[in-house]
Structures are given as structure tokens and as C-alpha cells.
Amino acid sequence: MPKIKTHKATSKRFRLSGSGQLRRTRLGKSHLRRRKSARTKAGMLELKTVEVKALKRRVKRLAPYLKKK
């Protein structure tokens, strides 16, 4: 059976934590950074935990080789 191709946009937006939880980056992370306040930019750096079961399933299907980082 051939390998499954990874959806590159998904692999760039999601990470697995050390405990195996799916984490996502904030929207607009790198877009128009000069106009944003320091507080806003700092808030965009933190990763959010994905709670929705359907989204976890979709990410697993799109990026089957997602690694812990």
C-alpha cells in the first residue's frame, strides 16, 4: 500500500504536544504584524488545544505523519 500524502497547509498549522494533544496556531499569525500591538502579537504566539472531536479526526486524516514537537 502506498504512503499517504500529507496536506502541507494542515501540517504547518497543527502540532502534537508532548502528551499527544493536538495544538493549533492562531489565525493571522504572520499577516500585517507591524500594525498590531505587542499584546496582540504575543497572544498569537501561544498555541491553543483543539477540543472538537471532528476536527481532530479531520487533521489525523489530512496529516497522518504529524510528529510531536
N, CA, C and O atoms as a GROMACS GRO file, in nm:
protein
  276
    1MET      N    1   0.084  -0.118   0.000
    1MET     CA    2   0.000   0.000   0.000
    1MET      C    3   0.089   0.125   0.000
    1MET      O    4   0.183   0.133   0.079
    2PRO      N    5   0.060   0.222  -0.088
    2PRO     CA    6   0.145   0.341  -0.095
    2PRO      C    7   0.126   0.433   0.025
    2PRO      O    8   0.026   0.427   0.096
    3LYS      N    9   0.225   0.518   0.044
    3LYS     CA   10   0.216   0.616   0.151
    3LYS      C   11   0.108   0.719   0.119
    3LYS      O   12   0.077   0.743   0.002
    4ILE      N   13   0.052   0.779   0.223
    4ILE     CA   14  -0.050   0.883   0.206
    4ILE      C   15   0.020   1.017   0.202
    4ILE      O   16   0.107   1.044   0.285
    5LYS      N   17  -0.016   1.102   0.107
    5LYS     CA   18   0.043   1.235   0.100
    5LYS      C   19  -0.013   1.323   0.212
    5LYS      O   20  -0.132   1.322   0.240
    6THR      N   21   0.076   1.400   0.273
    6THR     CA   22   0.038   1.491   0.380
    6THR      C   23  -0.012   1.621   0.321
    6THR      O   24   0.048   1.675   0.227
    7HIS      N   25  -0.122   1.673   0.374
    7HIS     CA   26  -0.173   1.804   0.335
    7HIS      C   27  -0.084   1.908   0.401
    7HIS      O   28  -0.086   1.923   0.523
    8LYS      N   29  -0.005   1.981   0.320
    8LYS     CA   30   0.101   2.067   0.372
    8LYS      C   31   0.048   2.182   0.457
    8LYS      O   32   0.111   2.218   0.557
    9ALA      N   33  -0.064   2.240   0.420
    9ALA     CA   34  -0.120   2.351   0.499
    9ALA      C   35  -0.160   2.303   0.638
    9ALA      O   36  -0.143   2.375   0.736
   10THR      N   37  -0.212   2.182   0.647
   10THR     CA   38  -0.250   2.126   0.777
   10THR      C   39  -0.127   2.099   0.862
   10THR      O   40  -0.128   2.126   0.982
   11SER      N   41  -0.022   2.046   0.801
   11SER     CA   42   0.098   2.015   0.878
   11SER      C   43   0.166   2.141   0.930
   11SER      O   44   0.235   2.135   1.032
   12LYS      N   45   0.147   2.254   0.863
   12LYS     CA   46   0.206   2.380   0.909
   12LYS      C   47   0.124   2.445   1.020
   12LYS      O   48   0.178   2.522   1.100
   13ARG      N   49  -0.005   2.417   1.026
   13ARG     CA   50  -0.094   2.483   1.123
   13ARG      C   51  -0.112   2.406   1.253
   13ARG      O   52  -0.150   2.465   1.354
   14PHE      N   53  -0.087   2.276   1.252
   14PHE     CA   54  -0.114   2.193   1.369
   14PHE      C   55   0.013   2.123   1.417
   14PHE      O   56   0.102   2.093   1.338
   15ARG      N   57   0.020   2.099   1.549
   15ARG     CA   58   0.132   2.028   1.611
   15ARG      C   59   0.074   1.934   1.717
   15ARG      O   60  -0.036   1.954   1.767
   16LEU      N   61   0.151   1.832   1.750
   16LEU     CA   62   0.115   1.745   1.862
   16LEU      C   63   0.202   1.784   1.980
   16LEU      O   64   0.322   1.804   1.966
   17SER      N   65   0.141   1.796   2.097
   17SER     CA   66   0.217   1.829   2.217
   17SER      C   67   0.288   1.704   2.268
   17SER      O   68   0.268   1.595   2.214
   18GLY      N   69   0.367   1.719   2.370
   18GLY     CA   70   0.439   1.605   2.426
   18GLY      C   71   0.347   1.499   2.481
   18GLY      O   72   0.380   1.380   2.480
   19SER      N   73   0.231   1.541   2.530
   19SER     CA   74   0.134   1.445   2.584
   19SER      C   75   0.040   1.391   2.478
   19SER      O   76  -0.050   1.312   2.508
   20GLY      N   77   0.059   1.434   2.353
   20GLY     CA   78  -0.021   1.381   2.243
   20GLY      C   79  -0.144   1.463   2.210
   20GLY      O   80  -0.224   1.422   2.125
   21GLN      N   81  -0.162   1.578   2.274
   21GLN     CA   82  -0.277   1.663   2.243
   21GLN      C   83  -0.251   1.740   2.113
   21GLN      O   84  -0.138   1.778   2.083
   22LEU      N   85  -0.357   1.761   2.038
   22LEU     CA   86  -0.347   1.837   1.913
   22LEU      C   87  -0.352   1.985   1.944
   22LEU      O   88  -0.444   2.031   2.011
   23ARG      N   89  -0.253   2.061   1.896
   23ARG     CA   90  -0.245   2.204   1.921
   23ARG      C   91  -0.251   2.277   1.788
   23ARG      O   92  -0.203   2.226   1.686
   24ARG      N   93  -0.310   2.396   1.789
   24ARG     CA   94  -0.322   2.474   1.666
   24ARG      C   95  -0.266   2.614   1.687
   24ARG      O   96  -0.265   2.665   1.799
   25THR      N   97  -0.221   2.676   1.578
   25THR     CA   98  -0.173   2.814   1.584
   25THR      C   99  -0.291   2.908   1.571
   25THR      O  100  -0.399   2.868   1.528
   26ARG      N  101  -0.270   3.033   1.607
   26ARG     CA  102  -0.376   3.133   1.597
   26ARG      C  103  -0.387   3.183   1.453
   26ARG      O  104  -0.290   3.180   1.378
   27LEU      N  105  -0.506   3.230   1.415
   27LEU     CA  106  -0.527   3.285   1.281
   27LEU      C  107  -0.457   3.420   1.269
   27LEU      O  108  -0.447   3.493   1.367
   28GLY      N  109  -0.411   3.453   1.151
   28GLY     CA  110  -0.350   3.582   1.126
   28GLY      C  111  -0.216   3.599   1.194
   28GLY      O  112  -0.175   3.711   1.223
   29LYS      N  113  -0.147   3.490   1.218
   29LYS     CA  114  -0.023   3.494   1.296
   29LYS      C  115   0.085   3.579   1.230
   29LYS      O  116   0.157   3.652   1.298
   30SER      N  117   0.098   3.570   1.099
   30SER     CA  118   0.208   3.640   1.033
   30SER      C  119   0.160   3.751   0.940
   30SER      O  120   0.241   3.809   0.868
   31HIS      N  121   0.032   3.781   0.941
   31HIS     CA  122  -0.023   3.877   0.847
   31HIS      C  123  -0.028   4.017   0.909
   31HIS      O  124  -0.092   4.036   1.013
   32LEU      N  125   0.037   4.115   0.847
   32LEU     CA  126   0.036   4.255   0.889
   32LEU      C  127   0.079   4.272   1.034
   32LEU      O  128   0.007   4.330   1.115
   33ARG      N  129   0.194   4.220   1.067
   33ARG     CA  130   0.242   4.222   1.205
   33ARG      C  131   0.279   4.362   1.254
   33ARG      O  132   0.274   4.388   1.374
   34ARG      N  133   0.317   4.452   1.164
   34ARG     CA  134   0.364   4.584   1.207
   34ARG      C  135   0.253   4.669   1.266
   34ARG      O  136   0.279   4.756   1.349
   35ARG      N  137   0.130   4.646   1.225
   35ARG     CA  138   0.018   4.728   1.272
   35ARG      C  139  -0.040   4.680   1.404
   35ARG      O  140  -0.122   4.749   1.465
   36LYS      N  141   0.000   4.565   1.448
   36LYS     CA  142  -0.061   4.507   1.567
   36LYS      C  143   0.018   4.545   1.693
   36LYS      O  144   0.139   4.567   1.688
   37SER      N  145  -0.052   4.552   1.805
   37SER     CA  146   0.013   4.586   1.931
   37SER      C  147   0.096   4.467   1.981
   37SER      O  148   0.079   4.354   1.935
   38ALA      N  149   0.186   4.496   2.075
   38ALA     CA  150   0.272   4.391   2.130
   38ALA      C  151   0.190   4.285   2.201
   38ALA      O  152   0.223   4.166   2.195
   39ARG      N  153   0.082   4.326   2.268
   39ARG     CA  154  -0.005   4.231   2.338
   39ARG      C  155  -0.073   4.136   2.240
   39ARG      O  156  -0.083   4.016   2.265
   40THR      N  157  -0.120   4.191   2.128
   40THR     CA  158  -0.186   4.109   2.027
   40THR      C  159  -0.088   4.010   1.966
   40THR      O  160  -0.122   3.892   1.947
   41LYS      N  161   0.032   4.057   1.934
   41LYS     CA  162   0.132   3.969   1.874
   41LYS      C  163   0.175   3.859   1.971
   41LYS      O  164   0.197   3.745   1.929
   42ALA      N  165   0.186   3.891   2.098
   42ALA     CA  166   0.223   3.790   2.197
   42ALA      C  167   0.112   3.685   2.211
   42ALA      O  168   0.140   3.566   2.230
   43GLY      N  169  -0.013   3.728   2.202
   43GLY     CA  170  -0.125   3.635   2.210
   43GLY      C  171  -0.133   3.541   2.093
   43GLY      O  172  -0.184   3.430   2.105
   44MET      N  173  -0.082   3.585   1.978
   44MET     CA  174  -0.084   3.500   1.859
   44MET      C  175   0.023   3.392   1.863
   44MET      O  176   0.014   3.294   1.789
   45LEU      N  177   0.123   3.408   1.946
   45LEU     CA  178   0.230   3.310   1.953
   45LEU      C  179   0.189   3.184   2.029
   45LEU      O  180   0.241   3.076   2.002
   46GLU      N  181   0.095   3.197   2.122
   46GLU     CA  182   0.057   3.080   2.202
   46GLU      C  183  -0.028   2.983   2.120
   46GLU      O  184  -0.106   3.025   2.034
   47LEU      N  185  -0.012   2.856   2.147
   47LEU     CA  186  -0.088   2.752   2.078
   47LEU      C  187  -0.213   2.718   2.157
   47LEU      O  188  -0.209   2.714   2.280
   48LYS      N  189  -0.322   2.693   2.088
   48LYS     CA  190  -0.448   2.655   2.151
   48LYS      C  191  -0.468   2.505   2.134
   48LYS      O  192  -0.431   2.448   2.032
   49THR      N  193  -0.527   2.442   2.233
   49THR     CA  194  -0.558   2.300   2.226
   49THR      C  195  -0.688   2.279   2.150
   49THR      O  196  -0.785   2.351   2.173
   50VAL      N  197  -0.689   2.183   2.060
   50VAL     CA  198  -0.809   2.151   1.981
   50VAL      C  199  -0.898   2.060   2.065
   50VAL      O  200  -0.854   1.954   2.110
   51GLU      N  201  -1.022   2.102   2.085
   51GLU     CA  202  -1.117   2.025   2.168
   51GLU      C  203  -1.216   1.945   2.083
   51GLU      O  204  -1.265   1.841   2.127
   52VAL      N  205  -1.246   1.994   1.963
   52VAL     CA  206  -1.352   1.935   1.880
   52VAL      C  207  -1.306   1.800   1.824
   52VAL      O  208  -1.202   1.791   1.759
   53LYS      N  209  -1.386   1.698   1.848
   53LYS     CA  210  -1.350   1.563   1.807
   53LYS      C  211  -1.347   1.547   1.655
   53LYS      O  212  -1.260   1.478   1.601
   54ALA      N  213  -1.440   1.612   1.586
   54ALA     CA  214  -1.446   1.602   1.441
   54ALA      C  215  -1.323   1.666   1.377
   54ALA      O  216  -1.271   1.616   1.277
   55LEU      N  217  -1.276   1.776   1.434
   55LEU     CA  218  -1.158   1.843   1.381
   55LEU      C  219  -1.033   1.759   1.404
   55LEU      O  220  -0.944   1.753   1.318
   56LYS      N  221  -1.025   1.693   1.518
   56LYS     CA  222  -0.912   1.603   1.544
   56LYS      C  223  -0.907   1.491   1.442
   56LYS      O  224  -0.800   1.455   1.392
   57ARG      N  225  -1.023   1.436   1.410
   57ARG     CA  226  -1.032   1.327   1.313
   57ARG      C  227  -0.990   1.375   1.174
   57ARG      O  228  -0.921   1.304   1.101
   58ARG      N  229  -1.033   1.495   1.137
   58ARG     CA  230  -1.001   1.550   1.006
   58ARG      C  231  -0.850   1.577   0.992
   58ARG      O  232  -0.790   1.547   0.889
   59VAL      N  233  -0.790   1.632   1.098
   59VAL     CA  234  -0.646   1.660   1.094
   59VAL      C  235  -0.568   1.530   1.086
   59VAL      O  236  -0.469   1.522   1.014
   60LYS      N  237  -0.612   1.428   1.158
   60LYS     CA  238  -0.545   1.297   1.155
   60LYS      C  239  -0.548   1.239   1.014
   60LYS      O  240  -0.453   1.174   0.971
   61ARG      N  241  -0.658   1.261   0.943
   61ARG     CA  242  -0.672   1.210   0.808
   61ARG      C  243  -0.585   1.290   0.709
   61ARG      O  244  -0.526   1.233   0.617
   62LEU      N  245  -0.578   1.423   0.728
   62LEU     CA  246  -0.503   1.508   0.637
   62LEU      C  247  -0.352   1.501   0.660
   62LEU      O  248  -0.274   1.512   0.566
   63ALA      N  249  -0.312   1.482   0.786
   63ALA     CA  250  -0.169   1.477   0.819
   63ALA      C  251  -0.141   1.352   0.903
   63ALA      O  252  -0.126   1.362   1.025
   64PRO      N  253  -0.135   1.235   0.839
   64PRO     CA  254  -0.120   1.110   0.917
   64PRO      C  255   0.016   1.095   0.982
   64PRO      O  256   0.030   1.017   1.076
   65TYR      N  257   0.117   1.168   0.935
   65TYR     CA  258   0.253   1.152   0.989
   65TYR      C  259   0.291   1.272   1.076
   65TYR      O  260   0.410   1.301   1.091
   66LEU      N  261   0.194   1.339   1.135
   66LEU     CA  262   0.220   1.455   1.220
   66LEU      C  263   0.302   1.412   1.341
   66LEU      O  264   0.270   1.313   1.407
   67LYS      N  265   0.409   1.487   1.369
   67LYS     CA  266   0.501   1.449   1.475
   67LYS      C  267   0.488   1.540   1.596
   67LYS      O  268   0.437   1.651   1.586
   68LYS      N  269   0.536   1.490   1.709
   68LYS     CA  270   0.541   1.571   1.831
   68LYS      C  271   0.659   1.667   1.819
   68LYS      O  272   0.767   1.629   1.775
   69LYS      N  273   0.636   1.793   1.861
   69LYS     CA  274   0.744   1.893   1.857
   69LYS      C  275   0.748   1.972   1.983
   69LYS      O  276   0.832   2.061   1.998
   0.00000   0.00000   0.00000
